[in-house]
Amino acid sequence: MSNFRRRDYDFSNYSLQELDELLRKQYFNNDKKLLAIAEERYNRLNSTFIQDEAFLQQFITINNHLTKLSNELYDKMLAIKASLNSLIQDKTTPIQEFDLEGTITYTNSETVGMNDIEVMELLCNMDNSIVWRVYMTSKDEISREDALMNNLNWNIDLFDSPLIKESNIWVSYVMYSLFYHQQISLVDLMQMKPEYFDLSITSSLDI
């Protein structure tokens, strides 16, 4: 068993361009070296990033879009859950129980090869990670507030800045999660396009 430590990989002398090239080469390995490369890039980009008016407008655009998508995803899953439960109660289906998984992903469908894909897009999908996911089951009830974690303003950590707080922006959890739990930097945020976010719902049926 490998006794990996993040310090075993030192990429501090690599340029950002070299880090991006390494990330592309290492991408399909999905290993701890890849995470170390992504982390170095993340820290480097965020450490020099200046939040200005252009950032604020892009932040508002993506935050509002993700808030809208997460609510839309919840509503669609709730509708599917109600329909399936109705079939189960009417005994018109062999389904006994089910699980639903809703996801928000980020993909530019216009890209063709690996070299055409932006590093930010690779990071959004690294190691099967996605922008955001929510679960529902046939038996459990989950409120919108609990599912979306929207009872708090997530203007903390990277988003704990005077610019954001003075603008009275309600930061959604899905927005916070994307930039805190993954290696996506604020520089990457500036390149994001709302139309590249997508919803999907999958089901697991117990018959």
Secondary structure as GFF3:
##gff-version 3
##sequence-region A 1 207
A	DSSP	three_ten_helix	6	8	.	.	.	ID=ss1
A	DSSP	alpha_helix	16	26	.	.	.	ID=ss2
A	DSSP	three_ten_helix	27	29	.	.	.	ID=ss3
A	DSSP	alpha_helix	32	48	.	.	.	ID=ss4
A	DSSP	alpha_helix	53	89	.	.	.	ID=ss5
A	DSSP	beta_strand	97	106	.	.	.	ID=ss6
A	DSSP	three_ten_helix	114	116	.	.	.	ID=ss7
A	DSSP	alpha_helix	119	124	.	.	.	ID=ss8
A	DSSP	three_ten_helix	126	128	.	.	.	ID=ss9
A	DSSP	beta_strand	132	137	.	.	.	ID=ss10
A	DSSP	alpha_helix	144	148	.	.	.	ID=ss11
A	DSSP	three_ten_helix	157	159	.	.	.	ID=ss12
A	DSSP	alpha_helix	162	166	.	.	.	ID=ss13
A	DSSP	alpha_helix	173	180	.	.	.	ID=ss14
A	DSSP	alpha_helix	186	189	.	.	.	ID=ss15
A	DSSP	three_ten_helix	194	196	.	.	.	ID=ss16
A	DSSP	beta_strand	197	206	.	.	.	ID=ss17
###
